[in-house]
Amino acid sequence: MTKKDYDIIAACIGAAQAKFWSGSVPKQVIDDISQRLILEFKLENSRFNESIFWDRVEYWRNSHSI
C-alpha cells in the first residue's frame, strides 16, 4: 500500500469518528474497525507508524467533518 492508500483510509475513519460525535455511529464499531486495520497495516508494512496514522485520522476528523 502507498501513503495515499493509508491517507484515504484515515479519511474514512476520521469521517466515521465525526459521525460518532454527532451521535449517529456507535464508537465501539469505529474502534474495532480501526484496530483491525492497524493490525493489518503493521503486518503488511513493518515501517507502518501508528502514531502518524492517528494524526492523519485526527486531521480528517477535524478538517473534513461530515
Protein Blocks (a to p, Z undefined) as FASTA:
>chain_A
ZZklmmmmmmmmmmmmmmmmnopacfklmmmmmmmmmmmmmmmmmkbcfklmmmmmmmmm
mmmcZZ
